[in-house]
Amino acid sequence: MEGVREAGRLLAGRLPDEPANCRRQKLRAAARAKGHPEPSAARLAWCAWTLPVTNVPGELLTPPEAVVLYRARWQVELLFKRWKSQDLVAVLSDSTVVRQMVRVWSRLLAAVIQHWLVVATAWGTRPEVG
């Protein structure tokens, strides 16, 4: 099968110093944890940039909107990762397809309700810092 080519856009955004330095610290810590040498200066310089890639035309999605969607997408990815690891959404053991789908949808519904309860109770009870 031959590869399919699709038009895309690379959006480049420079980060402020604080988040860029935070990325550099994480990169250095990850290298130390794995026993790797210090990251190169070029690699550390890339930490100052966010580079989302999209195939949505420019008239439908501006660069700031793309960054917001990228952040939201990442949160969705983390949520699904949590659901899969803690709530066993992806584990299926029944014999029929109908039973498997019932199990997936019921676990997904339970995970959503659990998440709502955690968010509602955790965010509503934080003491004021000041």
N, CA, C and O atoms as a printed pandas DataFrame, in Angstrom:
     atom_number atom_name residue_name chain_id  residue_number  x_coord  y_coord  z_coord
0              1         N          MET        A               1    0.844   -1.174    0.000
1              2        CA          MET        A               1    0.000    0.000    0.000
2              3         C          MET        A               1    0.889    1.236    0.000
3              4         O          MET        A               1    1.835    1.334    0.781
4              5         N          GLU        A               2    0.586    2.144   -0.853
5              6        CA          GLU        A               2    1.367    3.370   -0.969
6              7         C          GLU        A               2    0.899    4.382    0.069
7              8         O          GLU        A               2   -0.293    4.458    0.366
8              9         N          GLY        A               3    1.831    5.164    0.626
9             10        CA          GLY        A               3    1.508    6.159    1.640
10            11         C          GLY        A               3    0.584    7.244    1.113
11            12         O          GLY        A               3    0.670    7.634   -0.051
12            13         N          VAL        A               4   -0.286    7.720    1.964
13            14        CA          VAL        A               4   -1.218    8.785    1.622
14            15         C          VAL        A               4   -0.622   10.097    2.092
15            16         O          VAL        A               4   -0.196   10.226    3.240
16            17         N          ARG        A               5   -0.598   11.065    1.196
17            18        CA          ARG        A               5   -0.091   12.388    1.566
18            19         C          ARG        A               5   -1.262   13.309    1.854
19            20         O          ARG        A               5   -2.259   13.329    1.132
20            21         N          GLU        A               6   -1.115   14.058    2.913
21            22        CA          GLU        A               6   -2.145   15.007    3.274
22            23         C          GLU        A               6   -1.468   16.318    3.657
23            24         O          GLU        A               6   -0.422   16.328    4.308
24            25         N          ALA        A               7   -2.078   17.412    3.246
25            26        CA          ALA        A               7   -1.524   18.722    3.574
26            27         C          ALA        A               7   -1.614   18.952    5.082
27            28         O          ALA        A               7   -2.576   18.533    5.725
28            29         N          GLY        A               8   -0.625   19.608    5.631
29            30        CA          GLY        A               8   -0.617   19.897    7.055
30            31         C          GLY        A               8    0.043   21.232    7.332
31            32         O          GLY        A               8    0.694   21.816    6.465
32            33         N          ARG        A               9   -0.135   21.697    8.541
33            34        CA          ARG        A               9    0.481   22.949    8.976
34            35         C          ARG        A               9    1.261   22.706   10.252
35            36         O          ARG        A               9    0.792   22.024   11.164
36            37         N          LEU        A              10    2.447   23.268   10.306
37            38        CA          LEU        A              10    3.246   23.260   11.515
38            39         C          LEU        A              10    3.094   24.633   12.147
39            40         O          LEU        A              10    3.408   25.650   11.529
40            41         N          LEU        A              11    2.609   24.656   13.381
41            42        CA          LEU        A              11    2.421   25.912   14.100
42            43         C          LEU        A              11    3.501   26.003   15.166
43            44         O          LEU        A              11    3.638   25.102   15.994
44            45         N          ALA        A              12    4.260   27.077   15.149
45            46        CA          ALA        A              12    5.356   27.244   16.108
46            47         C          ALA        A              12    5.016   28.378   17.057
47            48         O          ALA        A              12    4.640   29.471   16.632
48            49         N          GLY        A              13    5.153   28.105   18.352
49            50        CA          GLY        A              13    4.918   29.127   19.361
50            51         C          GLY        A              13    6.016   29.094   20.405
51            52         O          GLY        A              13    6.310   28.044   20.976
52            53         N          ARG        A              14    6.620   30.242   20.652
53            54        CA          ARG        A              14    7.693   30.325   21.651
54            55         C          ARG        A              14    7.076   30.481   23.028
55            56         O          ARG        A              14    6.139   31.255   23.223
56            57         N          LEU        A              15    7.619   29.728   23.982
57            58        CA          LEU        A              15    7.125   29.769   25.353
58            59         C          LEU        A              15    7.818   30.863   26.148
59            60         O          LEU        A              15    8.940   31.254   25.828
60            61         N          PRO        A              16    7.149   31.358   27.187
61            62        CA          PRO        A              16    7.841   32.249   28.131
62            63         C          PRO        A              16    8.951   31.479   28.845
63            64         O          PRO        A              16    8.996   30.250   28.799
64            65         N          ASP        A              17    9.842   32.217   29.504
65            66        CA          ASP        A              17   11.007   31.603   30.143
66            67         C          ASP        A              17   10.647   30.573   31.210
67            68         O          ASP        A              17   11.286   29.523   31.277
68            69         N          GLU        A              18    9.644   30.840   32.043
69            70        CA          GLU        A              18    9.323   29.928   33.148
70            71         C          GLU        A              18    8.897   28.533   32.661
71            72         O          GLU        A              18    9.465   27.544   33.126
72            73         N          PRO        A              19    7.919   28.411   31.741
73            74        CA          PRO        A              19    7.576   27.062   31.278
74            75         C          PRO        A              19    8.703   26.400   30.483
75            76         O          PRO        A              19    8.872   25.182   30.547
76            77         N          ALA        A              20    9.463   27.181   29.745
77            78        CA          ALA        A              20   10.584   26.605   28.993
78            79         C          ALA        A              20   11.626   26.033   29.953
79            80         O          ALA        A              20   12.146   24.941   29.727
80            81         N          ASN        A              21   11.929   26.766   31.020
81            82        CA          ASN        A              21   12.891   26.269   32.011
82            83         C          ASN        A              21   12.365   25.028   32.734
83            84         O          ASN        A              21   13.132   24.125   33.068
84            85         N          CYS        A              22   11.069   24.993   32.970
85            86        CA          CYS        A              22   10.459   23.813   33.591
86            87         C          CYS        A              22   10.625   22.591   32.683
87            88         O          CYS        A              22   10.932   21.499   33.162
88            89         N          ARG        A              23   10.423   22.772   31.383
89            90        CA          ARG        A              23   10.634   21.676   30.426
90            91         C          ARG        A              23   12.089   21.224   30.432
91            92         O          ARG        A              23   12.373   20.028   30.372
92            93         N          ARG        A              24   13.002   22.177   30.505
93            94        CA          ARG        A              24   14.430   21.829   30.525
94            95         C          ARG        A              24   14.778   21.014   31.769
95            96         O          ARG        A              24   15.522   20.036   31.694
96            97         N          GLN        A              25   14.229   21.431   32.918
97            98        CA          GLN        A              25   14.481   20.692   34.153
98            99         C          GLN        A              25   13.956   19.266   34.061
99           100         O          GLN        A              25   14.625   18.327   34.493
100          101         N          LYS        A              26   12.760   19.101   33.499
101          102        CA          LYS        A              26   12.188   17.765   33.342
102          103         C          LYS        A              26   13.030   16.914   32.403
103          104         O          LYS        A              26   13.235   15.725   32.650
104          105         N          LEU        A              27   13.515   17.519   31.330
105          106        CA          LEU        A              27   14.350   16.794   30.373
106          107         C          LEU        A              27   15.657   16.342   31.025
107          108         O          LEU        A              27   16.092   15.206   30.837
108          109         N          ARG        A              28   16.275   17.237   31.792
109          110        CA          ARG        A              28   17.511   16.880   32.488
110          111         C          ARG        A              28   17.265   15.782   33.519
111          112         O          ARG        A              28   18.059   14.849   33.640
112          113         N          ALA        A              29   16.155   15.896   34.267
113          114        CA          ALA        A              29   15.838   14.886   35.283
114          115         C          ALA        A              29   15.580   13.528   34.642
115          116         O          ALA        A              29   16.007   12.503   35.171
116          117         N          ALA        A              30   14.887   13.513   33.511
117          118        CA          ALA        A              30   14.618   12.248   32.819
118          119         C          ALA        A              30   15.919   11.623   32.323
119          120         O          ALA        A              30   16.092   10.406   32.397
120          121         N          ALA        A              31   16.822   12.443   31.824
121          122        CA          ALA        A              31   18.106   11.922   31.356
122          123         C          ALA        A              31   18.903   11.325   32.517
123          124         O          ALA        A              31   19.483   10.247   32.384
124          125         N          ARG        A              32   18.931   12.027   33.661
125          126        CA          ARG        A              32   19.640   11.512   34.840
126          127         C          ARG        A              32   19.018   10.204   35.323
127          128         O          ARG        A              32   19.733    9.261   35.664
128          129         N          ALA        A              33   17.696   10.149   35.351
129          130        CA          ALA        A              33   16.999    8.952   35.842
130          131         C          ALA        A              33   17.296    7.734   34.979
131          132         O          ALA        A              33   17.324    6.609   35.478
132          133         N          LYS        A              34   17.514    7.949   33.703
133          134        CA          LYS        A              34   17.798    6.841   32.787
134          135         C          LYS        A              34   19.294    6.588   32.623
135          136         O          LYS        A              34   19.695    5.687   31.886
136          137         N          GLY        A              35   20.117    7.378   33.305
137          138        CA          GLY        A              35   21.555    7.209   33.198
138          139         C          GLY        A              35   22.122    7.735   31.891
139          140         O          GLY        A              35   23.200    7.315   31.471
140          141         N          HIS        A              36   21.418    8.637   31.250
141          142        CA          HIS        A              36   21.879    9.222   29.987
142          143         C          HIS        A              36   22.718   10.459   30.269
143          144         O          HIS        A              36   22.637   11.025   31.360
144          145         N          PRO        A              37   23.519   10.884   29.305
145          146        CA          PRO        A              37   24.287   12.128   29.498
146          147         C          PRO        A              37   23.370   13.350   29.464
147          148         O          PRO        A              37   22.204   13.263   29.081
148          149         N          GLU        A              38   23.914   14.465   29.866
149          150        CA          GLU        A              38   23.199   15.744   29.843
150          151         C          GLU        A              38   22.683   16.006   28.428
151          152         O          GLU        A              38   23.418   15.802   27.462
152          153         N          PRO        A              39   21.422   16.458   28.285
153          154        CA          PRO        A              39   20.903   16.764   26.943
154          155         C          PRO        A              39   21.739   17.841   26.263
155          156         O          PRO        A              39   22.309   18.709   26.923
156          157         N          SER        A              40   21.804   17.777   24.964
157          158        CA          SER        A              40   22.594   18.749   24.191
158          159         C          SER        A              40   21.966   20.139   24.271
159          160         O          SER        A              40   20.795   20.288   24.622
160          161         N          ALA        A              41   22.753   21.136   23.945
161          162        CA          ALA        A              41   22.263   22.515   23.943
162          163         C          ALA        A              41   21.129   22.681   22.936
163          164         O          ALA        A              41   20.171   23.410   23.189
164          165         N          ALA        A              42   21.238   22.008   21.802
165          166        CA          ALA        A              42   20.174   22.100   20.782
166          167         C          ALA        A              42   18.876   21.505   21.325
167          168         O          ALA        A              42   17.800   22.071   21.131
168          169         N          ARG        A              43   18.979   20.371   22.001
169          170        CA          ARG        A              43   17.778   19.731   22.555
170          171         C          ARG        A              43   17.150   20.613   23.618
171          172         O          ARG        A              43   15.926   20.733   23.679
172          173         N          LEU        A              44   17.972   21.235   24.460
173          174        CA          LEU        A              44   17.465   22.136   25.489
174          175         C          LEU        A              44   16.828   23.380   24.870
175          176         O          LEU        A              44   15.862   23.918   25.412
176          177         N          ALA        A              45   17.364   23.836   23.743
177          178        CA          ALA        A              45   16.793   25.013   23.070
178          179         C          ALA        A              45   15.391   24.718   22.547
179          180         O          ALA        A              45   14.536   25.603   22.548
180          181         N          TRP        A              46   15.144   23.489   22.102
181          182        CA          TRP        A              46   13.813   23.124   21.603
182          183         C          TRP        A              46   12.760   23.161   22.699
183          184         O          TRP        A              46   11.569   23.224   22.396
184          185         N          CYS        A              47   13.164   23.124   23.956
185          186        CA          CYS        A              47   12.213   23.173   25.069
186          187         C          CYS        A              47   11.475   24.503   25.139
187          188         O          CYS        A              47   10.452   24.606   25.815
188          189         N          ALA        A              48   11.973   25.503   24.463
189          190        CA          ALA        A              48   11.342   26.826   24.474
190          191         C          ALA        A              48   10.235   26.953   23.426
191          192         O          ALA        A              48    9.641   28.021   23.274
192          193         N          TRP        A              49    9.962   25.881   22.715
193          194        CA          TRP        A              49    8.986   25.943   21.625
194          195         C          TRP        A              49    7.889   24.903   21.791
195          196         O          TRP        A              49    8.128   23.798   22.279
196          197         N          THR        A              50    6.681   25.277   21.376
197          198        CA          THR        A              50    5.580   24.334   21.234
198          199         C          THR        A              50    5.296   24.244   19.750
199          200         O          THR        A              50    5.127   25.262   19.078
200          201         N          LEU        A              51    5.243   23.017   19.235
201          202        CA          LEU        A              51    5.137   22.805   17.794
202          203         C          LEU        A              51    3.982   21.870   17.446
203          204         O          LEU        A              51    4.219   20.728   17.054
204          205         N          PRO        A              52    2.734   22.331   17.582
205          206        CA          PRO        A              52    1.626   21.464   17.169
206          207         C          PRO        A              52    1.546   21.365   15.643
207          208         O          PRO        A              52    1.864   22.317   14.930
208          209         N          VAL        A              53    1.119   20.210   15.160
209          210        CA          VAL        A              53    0.924   19.974   13.732
210          211         C          VAL        A              53   -0.545   19.662   13.525
211          212         O          VAL        A              53   -1.132   18.889   14.281
212          213         N          THR        A              54   -1.138   20.256   12.510
213          214        CA          THR        A              54   -2.555   20.036   12.233
214          215         C          THR        A              54   -2.798   19.982   10.740
215          216         O          THR        A              54   -2.009   20.503    9.952
216          217         N          ASN        A              55   -3.895   19.350   10.354
217          218        CA          ASN        A              55   -4.304   19.368    8.959
218          219         C          ASN        A              55   -5.559   20.227    8.772
219          220         O          ASN        A              55   -6.147   20.241    7.691
220          221         N          VAL        A              56   -5.969   20.944    9.829
221          222        CA          VAL        A              56   -7.119   21.833    9.745
222          223         C          VAL        A              56   -6.674   23.122    9.066
223          224         O          VAL        A              56   -5.653   23.696    9.444
224          225         N          PRO        A              57   -7.434   23.592    8.057
225          226        CA          PRO        A              57   -7.048   24.825    7.355
226          227         C          PRO        A              57   -7.001   26.035    8.289
227          228         O          PRO        A              57   -7.713   26.094    9.292
228          229         N          GLY        A              58   -6.152   26.992    7.939
229          230        CA          GLY        A              58   -5.945   28.181    8.750
230          231         C          GLY        A              58   -7.188   29.013    8.964
231          232         O          GLY        A              58   -7.329   29.657   10.004
232          233         N          GLU        A              59   -8.100   29.013    7.993
233          234        CA          GLU        A              59   -9.322   29.811    8.151
234          235         C          GLU        A              59  -10.308   29.176    9.137
235          236         O          GLU        A              59  -11.252   29.830    9.581
236          237         N          LEU        A              60  -10.088   27.902    9.477
237          238        CA          LEU        A              60  -10.965   27.229   10.438
238          239         C          LEU        A              60  -10.358   27.122   11.833
239          240         O          LEU        A              60  -11.079   26.934   12.814
240          241         N          LEU        A              61   -9.047   27.241   11.922
241          242        CA          LEU        A              61   -8.380   27.062   13.214
242          243         C          LEU        A              61   -7.159   27.967   13.287
243          244         O          LEU        A              61   -6.185   27.777   12.558
244          245         N          THR        A              62   -7.225   28.953   14.176
245          246        CA          THR        A              62   -6.094   29.855   14.357
246          247         C          THR        A              62   -5.040   29.182   15.235
247          248         O          THR        A              62   -5.356   28.224   15.940
248          249         N          PRO        A              63   -3.799   29.658   15.208
249          250        CA          PRO        A              63   -2.769   29.066   16.073
250          251         C          PRO        A              63   -3.122   29.063   17.566
251          252         O          PRO        A              63   -2.905   28.045   18.224
252          253         N          PRO        A              64   -3.659   30.162   18.134
253          254        CA          PRO        A              64   -4.029   30.086   19.561
254          255         C          PRO        A              64   -5.114   29.037   19.830
255          256         O          PRO        A              64   -5.080   28.366   20.862
256          257         N          GLU        A              65   -6.070   28.890   18.914
257          258        CA          GLU        A              65   -7.105   27.870   19.076
258          259         C          GLU        A              65   -6.502   26.470   19.005
259          260         O          GLU        A              65   -6.921   25.568   19.730
260          261         N          ALA        A              66   -5.521   26.297   18.131
261          262        CA          ALA        A              66   -4.871   24.991   17.995
262          263         C          ALA        A              66   -4.160   24.612   19.290
263          264         O          ALA        A              66   -4.185   23.448   19.690
264          265         N          VAL        A              67   -3.532   25.574   19.943
265          266        CA          VAL        A              67   -2.838   25.298   21.208
266          267         C          VAL        A              67   -3.850   24.904   22.282
267          268         O          VAL        A              67   -3.600   23.983   23.059
268          269         N          VAL        A              68   -4.991   25.595   22.330
269          270        CA          VAL        A              68   -6.029   25.252   23.309
270          271         C          VAL        A              68   -6.536   23.837   23.055
271          272         O          VAL        A              68   -6.695   23.062   23.998
272          273         N          LEU        A              69   -6.790   23.494   21.806
273          274        CA          LEU        A              69   -7.260   22.149   21.479
274          275         C          LEU        A              69   -6.202   21.095   21.798
275          276         O          LEU        A              69   -6.531   20.004   22.265
276          277         N          TYR        A              70   -4.941   21.416   21.550
277          278        CA          TYR        A              70   -3.856   20.491   21.860
278          279         C          TYR        A              70   -3.818   20.189   23.352
279          280         O          TYR        A              70   -3.673   19.034   23.754
280          281         N          ARG        A              71   -3.950   21.230   24.173
281          282        CA          ARG        A              71   -3.949   21.037   25.627
282          283         C          ARG        A              71   -5.156   20.212   26.064
283          284         O          ARG        A              71   -5.029   19.323   26.906
284          285         N          ALA        A              72   -6.325   20.502   25.495
285          286        CA          ALA        A              72   -7.530   19.742   25.844
286          287         C          ALA        A              72   -7.381   18.288   25.412
287          288         O          ALA        A              72   -7.779   17.381   26.143
288          289         N          ARG        A              73   -6.819   18.061   24.243
289          290        CA          ARG        A              73   -6.619   16.700   23.760
290          291         C          ARG        A              73   -5.704   15.923   24.702
291          292         O          ARG        A              73   -5.941   14.746   24.977
292          293         N          TRP        A              74   -4.673   16.575   25.189
293          294        CA          TRP        A              74   -3.760   15.909   26.107
294          295         C          TRP        A              74   -4.485   15.521   27.394
295          296         O          TRP        A              74   -4.251   14.440   27.933
296          297         N          GLN        A              75   -5.364   16.395   27.889
297          298        CA          GLN        A              75   -6.126   16.068   29.092
298          299         C          GLN        A              75   -7.048   14.871   28.850
299          300         O          GLN        A              75   -7.219   14.030   29.732
300          301         N          VAL        A              76   -7.636   14.797   27.662
301          302        CA          VAL        A              76   -8.480   13.650   27.308
302          303         C          VAL        A              76   -7.636   12.382   27.268
303          304         O          VAL        A              76   -8.066   11.334   27.750
304          305         N          GLU        A              77   -6.432   12.470   26.695
305          306        CA          GLU        A              77   -5.525   11.312   26.656
306          307         C          GLU        A              77   -5.215   10.819   28.074
307          308         O          GLU        A              77   -5.246    9.617   28.340
308          309         N          LEU        A              78   -4.918   11.750   28.976
309          310        CA          LEU        A              78   -4.617   11.377   30.358
310          311         C          LEU        A              78   -5.825   10.752   31.041
311          312         O          LEU        A              78   -5.686    9.810   31.821
312          313         N          LEU        A              79   -7.008   11.275   30.748
313          314        CA          LEU        A              79   -8.221   10.736   31.335
314          315         C          LEU        A              79   -8.464    9.302   30.865
315          316         O          LEU        A              79   -8.787    8.433   31.675
316          317         N          PHE        A              80   -8.312    9.049   29.577
317          318        CA          PHE        A              80   -8.498    7.694   29.069
318          319         C          PHE        A              80   -7.433    6.748   29.623
319          320         O          PHE        A              80   -7.719    5.583   29.898
320          321         N          LYS        A              81   -6.219    7.241   29.784
321          322        CA          LYS        A              81   -5.162    6.414   30.376
322          323         C          LYS        A              81   -5.548    6.013   31.795
323          324         O          LYS        A              81   -5.373    4.860   32.191
324          325         N          ARG        A              82   -6.071    6.966   32.551
325          326        CA          ARG        A              82   -6.504    6.687   33.925
326          327         C          ARG        A              82   -7.629    5.665   33.928
327          328         O          ARG        A              82   -7.605    4.709   34.704
328          329         N          TRP        A              83   -8.611    5.867   33.063
329          330        CA          TRP        A              83   -9.738    4.939   33.004
330          331         C          TRP        A              83   -9.270    3.530   32.659
331          332         O          TRP        A              83   -9.747    2.552   33.234
332          333         N          LYS        A              84   -8.352    3.434   31.733
333          334        CA          LYS        A              84   -7.892    2.109   31.321
334          335         C          LYS        A              84   -7.090    1.426   32.416
335          336         O          LYS        A              84   -7.204    0.214   32.601
336          337         N          SER        A              85   -6.273    2.193   33.151
337          338        CA          SER        A              85   -5.416    1.568   34.154
338          339         C          SER        A              85   -6.143    1.299   35.467
339          340         O          SER        A              85   -5.881    0.282   36.109
340          341         N          GLN        A              86   -7.042    2.173   35.881
341          342        CA          GLN        A              86   -7.678    2.027   37.186
342          343         C          GLN        A              86   -9.056    1.380   37.118
343          344         O          GLN        A              86   -9.447    0.652   38.030
344          345         N          ASP        A              87   -9.775    1.636   36.066
345          346        CA          ASP        A              87  -11.165    1.195   36.027
346          347         C          ASP        A              87  -11.398   -0.001   35.115
347          348         O          ASP        A              87  -12.528   -0.468   34.970
348          349         N          LEU        A              88  -10.337   -0.492   34.507
349          350        CA          LEU        A              88  -10.426   -1.676   33.662
350          351         C          LEU        A              88  -11.454   -1.539   32.544
351          352         O          LEU        A              88  -12.168   -2.495   32.242
352          353         N          VAL        A              89  -11.535   -0.376   31.934
353          354        CA          VAL        A              89  -12.480   -0.150   30.850
354          355         C          VAL        A              89  -12.184   -1.064   29.670
355          356         O          VAL        A              89  -13.111   -1.506   28.991
356          357         N          ALA        A              90  -10.931   -1.351   29.414
357          358        CA          ALA        A              90  -10.568   -2.107   28.220
358          359         C          ALA        A              90  -10.520   -3.620   28.435
359          360         O          ALA        A              90  -10.328   -4.364   27.473
360          361         N          VAL        A              91  -10.689   -4.093   29.674
361          362        CA          VAL        A              91  -10.589   -5.527   29.941
362          363         C          VAL        A              91  -11.921   -6.201   29.650
363          364         O          VAL        A              91  -12.945   -5.853   30.237
364          365         N          LEU        A              92  -11.899   -7.152   28.754
365          366        CA          LEU        A              92  -13.107   -7.876   28.363
366          367         C          LEU        A              92  -12.875   -9.370   28.531
367          368         O          LEU        A              92  -11.833   -9.889   28.132
368          369         N          SER        A              93  -13.853  -10.066   29.124
369          370        CA          SER        A              93  -13.677  -11.505   29.302
370          371         C          SER        A              93  -14.917  -12.309   28.937
371          372         O          SER        A              93  -14.854  -13.539   28.915
372          373         N          ASP        A              94  -16.030  -11.665   28.653
373          374        CA          ASP        A              94  -17.242  -12.396   28.308
374          375         C          ASP        A              94  -17.168  -12.930   26.881
375          376         O          ASP        A              94  -16.324  -12.517   26.085
376          377         N          SER        A              95  -18.059  -13.843   26.585
377          378        CA          SER        A              95  -17.964  -14.543   25.305
378          379         C          SER        A              95  -18.623  -13.817   24.145
379          380         O          SER        A              95  -18.138  -13.907   23.017
380          381         N          THR        A              96  -19.705  -13.105   24.386
381          382        CA          THR        A              96  -20.414  -12.505   23.254
382          383         C          THR        A              96  -20.044  -11.037   23.098
383          384         O          THR        A              96  -19.632  -10.375   24.050
384          385         N          VAL        A              97  -20.200  -10.554   21.895
385          386        CA          VAL        A              97  -19.902   -9.151   21.597
386          387         C          VAL        A              97  -20.840   -8.237   22.369
387          388         O          VAL        A              97  -20.416   -7.190   22.858
388          389         N          VAL        A              98  -22.098   -8.613   22.486
389          390        CA          VAL        A              98  -23.074   -7.794   23.205
390          391         C          VAL        A              98  -22.664   -7.649   24.671
391          392         O          VAL        A              98  -22.697   -6.547   25.218
392          393         N          ARG        A              99  -22.283   -8.746   25.299
393          394        CA          ARG        A              99  -21.842   -8.674   26.691
394          395         C          ARG        A              99  -20.581   -7.833   26.842
395          396         O          ARG        A              99  -20.445   -7.085   27.810
396          397         N          GLN        A             100  -19.672   -7.948   25.906
397          398        CA          GLN        A             100  -18.453   -7.146   25.952
398          399         C          GLN        A             100  -18.784   -5.664   25.846
399          400         O          GLN        A             100  -18.220   -4.851   26.578
400          401         N          MET        A             101  -19.687   -5.308   24.949
401          402        CA          MET        A             101  -20.055   -3.893   24.787
402          403         C          MET        A             101  -20.787   -3.372   26.019
403          404         O          MET        A             101  -20.561   -2.237   26.440
404          405         N          VAL        A             102  -21.659   -4.188   26.598
405          406        CA          VAL        A             102  -22.347   -3.779   27.831
406          407         C          VAL        A             102  -21.326   -3.523   28.930
407          408         O          VAL        A             102  -21.431   -2.543   29.668
408          409         N          ARG        A             103  -20.344   -4.401   29.037
409          410        CA          ARG        A             103  -19.309   -4.230   30.058
410          411         C          ARG        A             103  -18.488   -2.959   29.816
411          412         O          ARG        A             103  -18.223   -2.211   30.757
412          413         N          VAL        A             104  -18.091   -2.712   28.588
413          414        CA          VAL        A             104  -17.312   -1.510   28.275
414          415         C          VAL        A             104  -18.111   -0.259   28.594
415          416         O          VAL        A             104  -17.608    0.640   29.268
416          417         N          TRP        A             105  -19.346   -0.187   28.123
417          418        CA          TRP        A             105  -20.154    1.022   28.336
418          419         C          TRP        A             105  -20.502    1.225   29.807
419          420         O          TRP        A             105  -20.521    2.362   30.278
420          421         N          SER        A             106  -20.772    0.163   30.533
421          422        CA          SER        A             106  -21.083    0.325   31.960
422          423         C          SER        A             106  -19.856    0.784   32.738
423          424         O          SER        A             106  -19.969    1.631   33.624
424          425         N          ARG        A             107  -18.687    0.237   32.420
425          426        CA          ARG        A             107  -17.463    0.674   33.099
426          427         C          ARG        A             107  -17.116    2.110   32.742
427          428         O          ARG        A             107  -16.677    2.879   33.598
428          429         N          LEU        A             108  -17.311    2.468   31.489
429          430        CA          LEU        A             108  -17.041    3.839   31.062
430          431         C          LEU        A             108  -17.973    4.812   31.777
431          432         O          LEU        A             108  -17.540    5.871   32.232
432          433         N          LEU        A             109  -19.247    4.457   31.877
433          434        CA          LEU        A             109  -20.210    5.300   32.589
434          435         C          LEU        A             109  -19.829    5.425   34.064
435          436         O          LEU        A             109  -19.884    6.517   34.629
436          437         N          ALA        A             110  -19.448    4.326   34.678
437          438        CA          ALA        A             110  -19.027    4.363   36.082
438          439         C          ALA        A             110  -17.774    5.225   36.259
439          440         O          ALA        A             110  -17.656    5.959   37.240
440          441         N          ALA        A             111  -16.847    5.134   35.315
441          442        CA          ALA        A             111  -15.622    5.939   35.399
442          443         C          ALA        A             111  -15.927    7.424   35.260
443          444         O          ALA        A             111  -15.317    8.247   35.944
444          445         N          VAL        A             112  -16.866    7.777   34.382
445          446        CA          VAL        A             112  -17.243    9.184   34.214
446          447         C          VAL        A             112  -17.876    9.715   35.498
447          448         O          VAL        A             112  -17.535   10.806   35.956
448          449         N          ILE        A             113  -18.786    8.954   36.071
449          450        CA          ILE        A             113  -19.439    9.383   37.312
450          451         C          ILE        A             113  -18.408    9.513   38.435
451          452         O          ILE        A             113  -18.436   10.480   39.197
452          453         N          GLN        A             114  -17.504    8.542   38.535
453          454        CA          GLN        A             114  -16.458    8.604   39.553
454          455         C          GLN        A             114  -15.594    9.852   39.357
455          456         O          GLN        A             114  -15.262   10.537   40.325
456          457         N          HIS        A             115  -15.234   10.143   38.122
457          458        CA          HIS        A             115  -14.406   11.314   37.840
458          459         C          HIS        A             115  -15.143   12.598   38.221
459          460         O          HIS        A             115  -14.554   13.494   38.825
460          461         N          TRP        A             116  -16.415   12.691   37.876
461          462        CA          TRP        A             116  -17.205   13.874   38.245
462          463         C          TRP        A             116  -17.234   14.065   39.759
463          464         O          TRP        A             116  -17.104   15.185   40.253
464          465         N          LEU        A             117  -17.405   12.971   40.486
465          466        CA          LEU        A             117  -17.437   13.070   41.947
466          467         C          LEU        A             117  -16.093   13.520   42.511
467          468         O          LEU        A             117  -16.044   14.338   43.429
468          469         N          VAL        A             118  -15.023   12.996   41.974
469          470        CA          VAL        A             118  -13.690   13.398   42.427
470          471         C          VAL        A             118  -13.457   14.877   42.150
471          472         O          VAL        A             118  -12.984   15.608   43.021
472          473         N          VAL        A             119  -13.786   15.314   40.953
473          474        CA          VAL        A             119  -13.582   16.716   40.588
474          475         C          VAL        A             119  -14.457   17.626   41.449
475          476         O          VAL        A             119  -13.991   18.655   41.939
476          477         N          ALA        A             120  -15.719   17.251   41.634
477          478        CA          ALA        A             120  -16.638   18.091   42.410
478          479         C          ALA        A             120  -16.217   18.198   43.868
479          480         O          ALA        A             120  -16.316   19.272   44.463
480          481         N          THR        A             121  -15.752   17.107   44.446
481          482        CA          THR        A             121  -15.392   17.152   45.863
482          483         C          THR        A             121  -13.997   17.712   46.089
483          484         O          THR        A             121  -13.774   18.425   47.067
484          485         N          ALA        A             122  -13.060   17.407   45.211
485          486        CA          ALA        A             122  -11.687   17.875   45.397
486          487         C          ALA        A             122  -11.566   19.364   45.141
487          488         O          ALA        A             122  -10.856   20.062   45.865
488          489         N          TRP        A             123  -12.246   19.859   44.123
489          490        CA          TRP        A             123  -12.128   21.277   43.808
490          491         C          TRP        A             123  -12.944   22.152   44.719
491          492         O          TRP        A             123  -12.626   23.330   44.886
492          493         N          GLY        A             124  -13.995   21.608   45.316
493          494        CA          GLY        A             124  -14.858   22.415   46.152
494          495         C          GLY        A             124  -14.393   22.551   47.587
495          496         O          GLY        A             124  -14.930   23.379   48.323
496          497         N          THR        A             125  -13.402   21.758   48.016
497          498        CA          THR        A             125  -13.024   21.764   49.432
498          499         C          THR        A             125  -11.623   22.284   49.705
499          500         O          THR        A             125  -11.145   22.193   50.835
500          501         N          ARG        A             126  -10.963   22.820   48.709
501          502        CA          ARG        A             126   -9.588   23.307   48.931
502          503         C          ARG        A             126   -9.618   24.585   49.761
503          504         O          ARG        A             126  -10.342   25.522   49.424
504          505         N          PRO        A             127   -8.847   24.633   50.836
505          506        CA          PRO        A             127   -8.804   25.863   51.636
506          507         C          PRO        A             127   -8.106   26.985   50.872
507          508         O          PRO        A             127   -7.234   26.744   50.038
508          509         N          GLU        A             128   -8.498   28.178   51.169
509          510        CA          GLU        A             128   -7.883   29.340   50.528
510          511         C          GLU        A             128   -6.462   29.518   51.029
511          512         O          GLU        A             128   -6.179   29.379   52.219
512          513         N          VAL        A             129   -5.573   29.830   50.092
513          514        CA          VAL        A             129   -4.177   30.080   50.445
514          515         C          VAL        A             129   -3.993   31.578   50.519
515          516         O          VAL        A             129   -4.392   32.299   49.605
516          517         N          GLY        A             130   -3.398   32.051   51.585
517          518        CA          GLY        A             130   -3.263   33.469   51.558
518          519         C          GLY        A             130   -2.663   34.054   52.732
519          520         O          GLY        A             130   -2.504   35.273   52.802
